[in-house]
Amino acid sequence: MKRKRFTEEQIIAVLREHEAGAKAGDLARKHGISEATLYNWKAKYGGMDVSDAKRLKALEDENAK
C-alpha cells in the first residue's frame, strides 16, 4: 500500500491556512503538493477537527476489514 506523506493533522493544518486566507497556489508550492490535491483534501477533510479526522480514519480502517 502506498505510504501517505501527510498525516490527517498536517492536512487539517494546511486547510486551516487556506481558510485563513492563504492562496491555494502559494500553499501548494509551500507544502509540495498540487492545487488539485489541496482541493481534494478540502472535499474530504474540510470543516473537520483533528479528532473528527481520526474517527473517520478509524471507520475507514474498520470498513476495510
mmCIF file of the N, C-alpha and C atoms, coordinates in Angstrom:
data_MODEL
# 
_entry.id   MODEL 
# 
loop_
_atom_site.group_PDB 
_atom_site.id 
_atom_site.type_symbol 
_atom_site.label_atom_id 
_atom_site.label_alt_id 
_atom_site.label_comp_id 
_atom_site.label_asym_id 
_atom_site.label_entity_id 
_atom_site.label_seq_id 
_atom_site.pdbx_PDB_ins_code 
_atom_site.Cartn_x 
_atom_site.Cartn_y 
_atom_site.Cartn_z 
_atom_site.occupancy 
_atom_site.B_iso_or_equiv 
_atom_site.pdbx_formal_charge 
_atom_site.auth_seq_id 
_atom_site.auth_comp_id 
_atom_site.auth_asym_id 
_atom_site.auth_atom_id 
_atom_site.pdbx_PDB_model_num 
ATOM 1   N N  . MET A 1 1  ? 0.845   -1.180 0.000  1.00 0.00 ? 1  MET A N  1 
ATOM 2   C CA . MET A 1 1  ? 0.000   0.000  0.000  1.00 0.00 ? 1  MET A CA 1 
ATOM 3   C C  . MET A 1 1  ? 0.888   1.241  0.000  1.00 0.00 ? 1  MET A C  1 
ATOM 4   N N  . LYS A 1 2  ? 0.461   2.250  -0.699 1.00 0.00 ? 2  LYS A N  1 
ATOM 5   C CA . LYS A 1 2  ? 1.230   3.482  -0.806 1.00 0.00 ? 2  LYS A CA 1 
ATOM 6   C C  . LYS A 1 2  ? 1.263   4.218  0.532  1.00 0.00 ? 2  LYS A C  1 
ATOM 7   N N  . ARG A 1 3  ? 2.470   4.665  0.905  1.00 0.00 ? 3  ARG A N  1 
ATOM 8   C CA . ARG A 1 3  ? 2.626   5.425  2.145  1.00 0.00 ? 3  ARG A CA 1 
ATOM 9   C C  . ARG A 1 3  ? 2.202   6.864  1.909  1.00 0.00 ? 3  ARG A C  1 
ATOM 10  N N  . LYS A 1 4  ? 1.458   7.410  2.841  1.00 0.00 ? 4  LYS A N  1 
ATOM 11  C CA . LYS A 1 4  ? 1.000   8.788  2.721  1.00 0.00 ? 4  LYS A CA 1 
ATOM 12  C C  . LYS A 1 4  ? 2.062   9.720  3.272  1.00 0.00 ? 4  LYS A C  1 
ATOM 13  N N  . ARG A 1 5  ? 2.260   10.847 2.599  1.00 0.00 ? 5  ARG A N  1 
ATOM 14  C CA . ARG A 1 5  ? 3.270   11.813 3.027  1.00 0.00 ? 5  ARG A CA 1 
ATOM 15  C C  . ARG A 1 5  ? 2.776   12.713 4.140  1.00 0.00 ? 5  ARG A C  1 
ATOM 16  N N  . PHE A 1 6  ? 1.477   12.903 4.222  1.00 0.00 ? 6  PHE A N  1 
ATOM 17  C CA . PHE A 1 6  ? 0.911   13.831 5.194  1.00 0.00 ? 6  PHE A CA 1 
ATOM 18  C C  . PHE A 1 6  ? -0.058  13.096 6.110  1.00 0.00 ? 6  PHE A C  1 
ATOM 19  N N  . THR A 1 7  ? 0.021   13.399 7.396  1.00 0.00 ? 7  THR A N  1 
ATOM 20  C CA . THR A 1 7  ? -0.939  12.838 8.344  1.00 0.00 ? 7  THR A CA 1 
ATOM 21  C C  . THR A 1 7  ? -2.210  13.686 8.301  1.00 0.00 ? 7  THR A C  1 
ATOM 22  N N  . GLU A 1 8  ? -3.251  13.180 8.934  1.00 0.00 ? 8  GLU A N  1 
ATOM 23  C CA . GLU A 1 8  ? -4.501  13.937 8.979  1.00 0.00 ? 8  GLU A CA 1 
ATOM 24  C C  . GLU A 1 8  ? -4.302  15.280 9.672  1.00 0.00 ? 8  GLU A C  1 
ATOM 25  N N  . GLU A 1 9  ? -3.463  15.289 10.705 1.00 0.00 ? 9  GLU A N  1 
ATOM 26  C CA . GLU A 1 9  ? -3.202  16.534 11.428 1.00 0.00 ? 9  GLU A CA 1 
ATOM 27  C C  . GLU A 1 9  ? -2.553  17.574 10.522 1.00 0.00 ? 9  GLU A C  1 
ATOM 28  N N  . GLN A 1 10 ? -1.589  17.122 9.712  1.00 0.00 ? 10 GLN A N  1 
ATOM 29  C CA . GLN A 1 10 ? -0.907  18.039 8.801  1.00 0.00 ? 10 GLN A CA 1 
ATOM 30  C C  . GLN A 1 10 ? -1.858  18.551 7.725  1.00 0.00 ? 10 GLN A C  1 
ATOM 31  N N  . ILE A 1 11 ? -2.705  17.673 7.215  1.00 0.00 ? 11 ILE A N  1 
ATOM 32  C CA . ILE A 1 11 ? -3.666  18.069 6.185  1.00 0.00 ? 11 ILE A CA 1 
ATOM 33  C C  . ILE A 1 11 ? -4.607  19.133 6.733  1.00 0.00 ? 11 ILE A C  1 
ATOM 34  N N  . ILE A 1 12 ? -5.107  18.924 7.936  1.00 0.00 ? 12 ILE A N  1 
ATOM 35  C CA . ILE A 1 12 ? -6.030  19.889 8.535  1.00 0.00 ? 12 ILE A CA 1 
ATOM 36  C C  . ILE A 1 12 ? -5.325  21.215 8.800  1.00 0.00 ? 12 ILE A C  1 
ATOM 37  N N  . ALA A 1 13 ? -4.039  21.163 9.162  1.00 0.00 ? 13 ALA A N  1 
ATOM 38  C CA . ALA A 1 13 ? -3.281  22.401 9.365  1.00 0.00 ? 13 ALA A CA 1 
ATOM 39  C C  . ALA A 1 13 ? -3.160  23.182 8.059  1.00 0.00 ? 13 ALA A C  1 
ATOM 40  N N  . VAL A 1 14 ? -2.916  22.489 6.953  1.00 0.00 ? 14 VAL A N  1 
ATOM 41  C CA . VAL A 1 14 ? -2.835  23.149 5.644  1.00 0.00 ? 14 VAL A CA 1 
ATOM 42  C C  . VAL A 1 14 ? -4.188  23.756 5.285  1.00 0.00 ? 14 VAL A C  1 
ATOM 43  N N  . LEU A 1 15 ? -5.267  23.021 5.534  1.00 0.00 ? 15 LEU A N  1 
ATOM 44  C CA . LEU A 1 15 ? -6.600  23.532 5.217  1.00 0.00 ? 15 LEU A CA 1 
ATOM 45  C C  . LEU A 1 15 ? -6.959  24.741 6.072  1.00 0.00 ? 15 LEU A C  1 
ATOM 46  N N  . ARG A 1 16 ? -6.500  24.767 7.309  1.00 0.00 ? 16 ARG A N  1 
ATOM 47  C CA . ARG A 1 16 ? -6.754  25.937 8.163  1.00 0.00 ? 16 ARG A CA 1 
ATOM 48  C C  . ARG A 1 16 ? -6.027  27.160 7.625  1.00 0.00 ? 16 ARG A C  1 
ATOM 49  N N  . GLU A 1 17 ? -4.808  26.961 7.091  1.00 0.00 ? 17 GLU A N  1 
ATOM 50  C CA . GLU A 1 17 ? -4.091  28.073 6.468  1.00 0.00 ? 17 GLU A CA 1 
ATOM 51  C C  . GLU A 1 17 ? -4.902  28.617 5.294  1.00 0.00 ? 17 GLU A C  1 
ATOM 52  N N  . HIS A 1 18 ? -5.481  27.692 4.512  1.00 0.00 ? 18 HIS A N  1 
ATOM 53  C CA . HIS A 1 18 ? -6.280  28.094 3.353  1.00 0.00 ? 18 HIS A CA 1 
ATOM 54  C C  . HIS A 1 18 ? -7.523  28.859 3.800  1.00 0.00 ? 18 HIS A C  1 
ATOM 55  N N  . GLU A 1 19 ? -8.165  28.393 4.858  1.00 0.00 ? 19 GLU A N  1 
ATOM 56  C CA . GLU A 1 19 ? -9.353  29.073 5.382  1.00 0.00 ? 19 GLU A CA 1 
ATOM 57  C C  . GLU A 1 19 ? -9.008  30.453 5.933  1.00 0.00 ? 19 GLU A C  1 
ATOM 58  N N  . ALA A 1 20 ? -7.771  30.613 6.413  1.00 0.00 ? 20 ALA A N  1 
ATOM 59  C CA . ALA A 1 20 ? -7.334  31.892 6.972  1.00 0.00 ? 20 ALA A CA 1 
ATOM 60  C C  . ALA A 1 20 ? -7.039  32.920 5.885  1.00 0.00 ? 20 ALA A C  1 
ATOM 61  N N  . GLY A 1 21 ? -7.071  32.493 4.624  1.00 0.00 ? 21 GLY A N  1 
ATOM 62  C CA . GLY A 1 21 ? -6.912  33.446 3.544  1.00 0.00 ? 21 GLY A CA 1 
ATOM 63  C C  . GLY A 1 21 ? -5.711  33.235 2.650  1.00 0.00 ? 21 GLY A C  1 
ATOM 64  N N  . ALA A 1 22 ? -4.903  32.205 2.909  1.00 0.00 ? 22 ALA A N  1 
ATOM 65  C CA . ALA A 1 22 ? -3.755  31.940 2.050  1.00 0.00 ? 22 ALA A CA 1 
ATOM 66  C C  . ALA A 1 22 ? -4.248  31.434 0.694  1.00 0.00 ? 22 ALA A C  1 
ATOM 67  N N  . LYS A 1 23 ? -3.544  31.816 -0.363 1.00 0.00 ? 23 LYS A N  1 
ATOM 68  C CA . LYS A 1 23 ? -3.935  31.393 -1.708 1.00 0.00 ? 23 LYS A CA 1 
ATOM 69  C C  . LYS A 1 23 ? -3.560  29.930 -1.928 1.00 0.00 ? 23 LYS A C  1 
ATOM 70  N N  . ALA A 1 24 ? -4.385  29.237 -2.696 1.00 0.00 ? 24 ALA A N  1 
ATOM 71  C CA . ALA A 1 24 ? -4.182  27.811 -2.939 1.00 0.00 ? 24 ALA A CA 1 
ATOM 72  C C  . ALA A 1 24 ? -2.848  27.552 -3.629 1.00 0.00 ? 24 ALA A C  1 
ATOM 73  N N  . GLY A 1 25 ? -2.500  28.364 -4.606 1.00 0.00 ? 25 GLY A N  1 
ATOM 74  C CA . GLY A 1 25 ? -1.238  28.183 -5.318 1.00 0.00 ? 25 GLY A CA 1 
ATOM 75  C C  . GLY A 1 25 ? -0.035  28.347 -4.413 1.00 0.00 ? 25 GLY A C  1 
ATOM 76  N N  . ASP A 1 26 ? -0.094  29.335 -3.527 1.00 0.00 ? 26 ASP A N  1 
ATOM 77  C CA . ASP A 1 26 ? 1.008   29.565 -2.591 1.00 0.00 ? 26 ASP A CA 1 
ATOM 78  C C  . ASP A 1 26 ? 1.152   28.396 -1.619 1.00 0.00 ? 26 ASP A C  1 
ATOM 79  N N  . LEU A 1 27 ? 0.031   27.908 -1.108 1.00 0.00 ? 27 LEU A N  1 
ATOM 80  C CA . LEU A 1 27 ? 0.073   26.765 -0.190 1.00 0.00 ? 27 LEU A CA 1 
ATOM 81  C C  . LEU A 1 27 ? 0.599   25.515 -0.887 1.00 0.00 ? 27 LEU A C  1 
ATOM 82  N N  . ALA A 1 28 ? 0.187   25.313 -2.126 1.00 0.00 ? 28 ALA A N  1 
ATOM 83  C CA . ALA A 1 28 ? 0.632   24.140 -2.872 1.00 0.00 ? 28 ALA A CA 1 
ATOM 84  C C  . ALA A 1 28 ? 2.152   24.157 -3.034 1.00 0.00 ? 28 ALA A C  1 
ATOM 85  N N  . ARG A 1 29 ? 2.704   25.295 -3.411 1.00 0.00 ? 29 ARG A N  1 
ATOM 86  C CA . ARG A 1 29 ? 4.155   25.394 -3.559 1.00 0.00 ? 29 ARG A CA 1 
ATOM 87  C C  . ARG A 1 29 ? 4.866   25.220 -2.224 1.00 0.00 ? 29 ARG A C  1 
ATOM 88  N N  . LYS A 1 30 ? 4.338   25.822 -1.187 1.00 0.00 ? 30 LYS A N  1 
ATOM 89  C CA . LYS A 1 30 ? 4.962   25.777 0.139  1.00 0.00 ? 30 LYS A CA 1 
ATOM 90  C C  . LYS A 1 30 ? 5.054   24.347 0.669  1.00 0.00 ? 30 LYS A C  1 
ATOM 91  N N  . HIS A 1 31 ? 4.009   23.555 0.444  1.00 0.00 ? 31 HIS A N  1 
ATOM 92  C CA . HIS A 1 31 ? 3.949   22.208 1.007  1.00 0.00 ? 31 HIS A CA 1 
ATOM 93  C C  . HIS A 1 31 ? 4.296   21.112 0.001  1.00 0.00 ? 31 HIS A C  1 
ATOM 94  N N  . GLY A 1 32 ? 4.579   21.477 -1.238 1.00 0.00 ? 32 GLY A N  1 
ATOM 95  C CA . GLY A 1 32 ? 4.983   20.492 -2.233 1.00 0.00 ? 32 GLY A CA 1 
ATOM 96  C C  . GLY A 1 32 ? 3.858   19.608 -2.722 1.00 0.00 ? 32 GLY A C  1 
ATOM 97  N N  . ILE A 1 33 ? 2.662   20.176 -2.847 1.00 0.00 ? 33 ILE A N  1 
ATOM 98  C CA . ILE A 1 33 ? 1.508   19.431 -3.348 1.00 0.00 ? 33 ILE A CA 1 
ATOM 99  C C  . ILE A 1 33 ? 0.920   20.190 -4.531 1.00 0.00 ? 33 ILE A C  1 
ATOM 100 N N  . SER A 1 34 ? 0.020   19.544 -5.252 1.00 0.00 ? 34 SER A N  1 
ATOM 101 C CA . SER A 1 34 ? -0.659  20.239 -6.340 1.00 0.00 ? 34 SER A CA 1 
ATOM 102 C C  . SER A 1 34 ? -1.912  20.929 -5.801 1.00 0.00 ? 34 SER A C  1 
ATOM 103 N N  . GLU A 1 35 ? -2.397  21.892 -6.562 1.00 0.00 ? 35 GLU A N  1 
ATOM 104 C CA . GLU A 1 35 ? -3.639  22.560 -6.155 1.00 0.00 ? 35 GLU A CA 1 
ATOM 105 C C  . GLU A 1 35 ? -4.790  21.567 -6.141 1.00 0.00 ? 35 GLU A C  1 
ATOM 106 N N  . ALA A 1 36 ? -4.766  20.605 -7.069 1.00 0.00 ? 36 ALA A N  1 
ATOM 107 C CA . ALA A 1 36 ? -5.825  19.595 -7.112 1.00 0.00 ? 36 ALA A CA 1 
ATOM 108 C C  . ALA A 1 36 ? -5.843  18.775 -5.823 1.00 0.00 ? 36 ALA A C  1 
ATOM 109 N N  . THR A 1 37 ? -4.656  18.445 -5.314 1.00 0.00 ? 37 THR A N  1 
ATOM 110 C CA . THR A 1 37 ? -4.577  17.712 -4.048 1.00 0.00 ? 37 THR A CA 1 
ATOM 111 C C  . THR A 1 37 ? -5.173  18.529 -2.924 1.00 0.00 ? 37 THR A C  1 
ATOM 112 N N  . LEU A 1 38 ? -4.875  19.815 -2.906 1.00 0.00 ? 38 LEU A N  1 
ATOM 113 C CA . LEU A 1 38 ? -5.422  20.697 -1.874 1.00 0.00 ? 38 LEU A CA 1 
ATOM 114 C C  . LEU A 1 38 ? -6.948  20.694 -1.914 1.00 0.00 ? 38 LEU A C  1 
ATOM 115 N N  . TYR A 1 39 ? -7.513  20.791 -3.104 1.00 0.00 ? 39 TYR A N  1 
ATOM 116 C CA . TYR A 1 39 ? -8.970  20.808 -3.215 1.00 0.00 ? 39 TYR A CA 1 
ATOM 117 C C  . TYR A 1 39 ? -9.580  19.444 -2.902 1.00 0.00 ? 39 TYR A C  1 
ATOM 118 N N  . ASN A 1 40 ? -8.865  18.355 -3.219 1.00 0.00 ? 40 ASN A N  1 
ATOM 119 C CA . ASN A 1 40 ? -9.347  17.019 -2.831 1.00 0.00 ? 40 ASN A CA 1 
ATOM 120 C C  . ASN A 1 40 ? -9.366  16.876 -1.316 1.00 0.00 ? 40 ASN A C  1 
ATOM 121 N N  . TRP A 1 41 ? -8.318  17.374 -0.667 1.00 0.00 ? 41 TRP A N  1 
ATOM 122 C CA . TRP A 1 41 ? -8.286  17.356 0.798  1.00 0.00 ? 41 TRP A CA 1 
ATOM 123 C C  . TRP A 1 41 ? -9.427  18.184 1.361  1.00 0.00 ? 41 TRP A C  1 
ATOM 124 N N  . LYS A 1 42 ? -9.680  19.323 0.739  1.00 0.00 ? 42 LYS A N  1 
ATOM 125 C CA . LYS A 1 42 ? -10.754 20.201 1.219  1.00 0.00 ? 42 LYS A CA 1 
ATOM 126 C C  . LYS A 1 42 ? -12.101 19.487 1.122  1.00 0.00 ? 42 LYS A C  1 
ATOM 127 N N  . ALA A 1 43 ? -12.301 18.729 0.040  1.00 0.00 ? 43 ALA A N  1 
ATOM 128 C CA . ALA A 1 43 ? -13.551 17.990 -0.128 1.00 0.00 ? 43 ALA A CA 1 
ATOM 129 C C  . ALA A 1 43 ? -13.689 16.889 0.923  1.00 0.00 ? 43 ALA A C  1 
ATOM 130 N N  . LYS A 1 44 ? -12.568 16.261 1.281  1.00 0.00 ? 44 LYS A N  1 
ATOM 131 C CA . LYS A 1 44 ? -12.625 15.144 2.222  1.00 0.00 ? 44 LYS A CA 1 
ATOM 132 C C  . LYS A 1 44 ? -12.565 15.599 3.679  1.00 0.00 ? 44 LYS A C  1 
ATOM 133 N N  . TYR A 1 45 ? -11.685 16.543 3.983  1.00 0.00 ? 45 TYR A N  1 
ATOM 134 C CA . TYR A 1 45 ? -11.431 16.926 5.373  1.00 0.00 ? 45 TYR A CA 1 
ATOM 135 C C  . TYR A 1 45 ? -11.924 18.323 5.729  1.00 0.00 ? 45 TYR A C  1 
ATOM 136 N N  . GLY A 1 46 ? -12.542 19.029 4.810  1.00 0.00 ? 46 GLY A N  1 
ATOM 137 C CA . GLY A 1 46 ? -12.963 20.401 5.074  1.00 0.00 ? 46 GLY A CA 1 
ATOM 138 C C  . GLY A 1 46 ? -13.934 20.495 6.239  1.00 0.00 ? 46 GLY A C  1 
ATOM 139 N N  . GLY A 1 47 ? -13.667 21.401 7.165  1.00 0.00 ? 47 GLY A N  1 
ATOM 140 C CA . GLY A 1 47 ? -14.545 21.606 8.304  1.00 0.00 ? 47 GLY A CA 1 
ATOM 141 C C  . GLY A 1 47 ? -14.358 20.629 9.441  1.00 0.00 ? 47 GLY A C  1 
ATOM 142 N N  . MET A 1 48 ? -13.378 19.737 9.332  1.00 0.00 ? 48 MET A N  1 
ATOM 143 C CA . MET A 1 48 ? -13.154 18.747 10.387 1.00 0.00 ? 48 MET A CA 1 
ATOM 144 C C  . MET A 1 48 ? -12.111 19.242 11.375 1.00 0.00 ? 48 MET A C  1 
ATOM 145 N N  . ASP A 1 49 ? -12.222 18.732 12.590 1.00 0.00 ? 49 ASP A N  1 
ATOM 146 C CA . ASP A 1 49 ? -11.163 18.887 13.575 1.00 0.00 ? 49 ASP A CA 1 
ATOM 147 C C  . ASP A 1 49 ? -10.280 17.648 13.491 1.00 0.00 ? 49 ASP A C  1 
ATOM 148 N N  . VAL A 1 50 ? -9.170  17.677 14.194 1.00 0.00 ? 50 VAL A N  1 
ATOM 149 C CA . VAL A 1 50 ? -8.260  16.536 14.178 1.00 0.00 ? 50 VAL A CA 1 
ATOM 150 C C  . VAL A 1 50 ? -8.947  15.291 14.724 1.00 0.00 ? 50 VAL A C  1 
ATOM 151 N N  . SER A 1 51 ? -9.749  15.445 15.772 1.00 0.00 ? 51 SER A N  1 
ATOM 152 C CA . SER A 1 51 ? -10.437 14.283 16.349 1.00 0.00 ? 51 SER A CA 1 
ATOM 153 C C  . SER A 1 51 ? -11.434 13.684 15.359 1.00 0.00 ? 51 SER A C  1 
ATOM 154 N N  . ASP A 1 52 ? -12.104 14.540 14.585 1.00 0.00 ? 52 ASP A N  1 
ATOM 155 C CA . ASP A 1 52 ? -13.036 14.044 13.567 1.00 0.00 ? 52 ASP A CA 1 
ATOM 156 C C  . ASP A 1 52 ? -12.294 13.255 12.492 1.00 0.00 ? 52 ASP A C  1 
ATOM 157 N N  . ALA A 1 53 ? -11.133 13.752 12.085 1.00 0.00 ? 53 ALA A N  1 
ATOM 158 C CA . ALA A 1 53 ? -10.350 13.076 11.055 1.00 0.00 ? 53 ALA A CA 1 
ATOM 159 C C  . ALA A 1 53 ? -9.859  11.718 11.547 1.00 0.00 ? 53 ALA A C  1 
ATOM 160 N N  . LYS A 1 54 ? -9.455  11.650 12.803 1.00 0.00 ? 54 LYS A N  1 
ATOM 161 C CA . LYS A 1 54 ? -9.005  10.369 13.355 1.00 0.00 ? 54 LYS A CA 1 
ATOM 162 C C  . LYS A 1 54 ? -10.158 9.373  13.415 1.00 0.00 ? 54 LYS A C  1 
ATOM 163 N N  . ARG A 1 55 ? -11.352 9.857  13.771 1.00 0.00 ? 55 ARG A N  1 
ATOM 164 C CA . ARG A 1 55 ? -12.519 8.984  13.817 1.00 0.00 ? 55 ARG A CA 1 
ATOM 165 C C  . ARG A 1 55 ? -12.862 8.483  12.411 1.00 0.00 ? 55 ARG A C  1 
ATOM 166 N N  . LEU A 1 56 ? -12.767 9.362  11.406 1.00 0.00 ? 56 LEU A N  1 
ATOM 167 C CA . LEU A 1 56 ? -13.011 8.969  10.020 1.00 0.00 ? 56 LEU A CA 1 
ATOM 168 C C  . LEU A 1 56 ? -12.016 7.902  9.586  1.00 0.00 ? 56 LEU A C  1 
ATOM 169 N N  . LYS A 1 57 ? -10.742 8.087  9.919  1.00 0.00 ? 57 LYS A N  1 
ATOM 170 C CA . LYS A 1 57 ? -9.702  7.122  9.567  1.00 0.00 ? 57 LYS A CA 1 
ATOM 171 C C  . LYS A 1 57 ? -9.980  5.778  10.224 1.00 0.00 ? 57 LYS A C  1 
ATOM 172 N N  . ALA A 1 58 ? -10.387 5.791  11.490 1.00 0.00 ? 58 ALA A N  1 
ATOM 173 C CA . ALA A 1 58 ? -10.687 4.547  12.196 1.00 0.00 ? 58 ALA A CA 1 
ATOM 174 C C  . ALA A 1 58 ? -11.862 3.821  11.546 1.00 0.00 ? 58 ALA A C  1 
ATOM 175 N N  . LEU A 1 59 ? -12.883 4.559  11.162 1.00 0.00 ? 59 LEU A N  1 
ATOM 176 C CA . LEU A 1 59 ? -14.036 3.938  10.497 1.00 0.00 ? 59 LEU A CA 1 
ATOM 177 C C  . LEU A 1 59 ? -13.658 3.371  9.136  1.00 0.00 ? 59 LEU A C  1 
ATOM 178 N N  . GLU A 1 60 ? -12.815 4.092  8.389  1.00 0.00 ? 60 GLU A N  1 
ATOM 179 C CA . GLU A 1 60 ? -12.374 3.586  7.087  1.00 0.00 ? 60 GLU A CA 1 
ATOM 180 C C  . GLU A 1 60 ? -11.574 2.305  7.252  1.00 0.00 ? 60 GLU A C  1 
ATOM 181 N N  . ASP A 1 61 ? -10.699 2.262  8.263  1.00 0.00 ? 61 ASP A N  1 
ATOM 182 C CA . ASP A 1 61 ? -9.914  1.053  8.517  1.00 0.00 ? 61 ASP A CA 1 
ATOM 183 C C  . ASP A 1 61 ? -10.812 -0.109 8.920  1.00 0.00 ? 61 ASP A C  1 
ATOM 184 N N  . GLU A 1 62 ? -11.811 0.169  9.751  1.00 0.00 ? 62 GLU A N  1 
ATOM 185 C CA . GLU A 1 62 ? -12.732 -0.876 10.191 1.00 0.00 ? 62 GLU A CA 1 
ATOM 186 C C  . GLU A 1 62 ? -13.542 -1.416 9.015  1.00 0.00 ? 62 GLU A C  1 
ATOM 187 N N  . ASN A 1 63 ? -13.983 -0.537 8.140  1.00 0.00 ? 63 ASN A N  1 
ATOM 188 C CA . ASN A 1 63 ? -14.779 -0.971 6.994  1.00 0.00 ? 63 ASN A CA 1 
ATOM 189 C C  . ASN A 1 63 ? -13.944 -1.721 5.963  1.00 0.00 ? 63 ASN A C  1 
ATOM 190 N N  . ALA A 1 64 ? -12.646 -1.495 5.951  1.00 0.00 ? 64 ALA A N  1 
ATOM 191 C CA . ALA A 1 64 ? -11.777 -2.185 5.003  1.00 0.00 ? 64 ALA A CA 1 
ATOM 192 C C  . ALA A 1 64 ? -11.558 -3.646 5.390  1.00 0.00 ? 64 ALA A C  1 
ATOM 193 N N  . LYS A 1 65 ? -11.848 -3.993 6.635  1.00 0.00 ? 65 LYS A N  1 
ATOM 194 C CA . LYS A 1 65 ? -11.632 -5.379 7.096  1.00 0.00 ? 65 LYS A CA 1 
ATOM 195 C C  . LYS A 1 65 ? -12.677 -6.314 6.568  1.00 0.00 ? 65 LYS A C  1 
# 
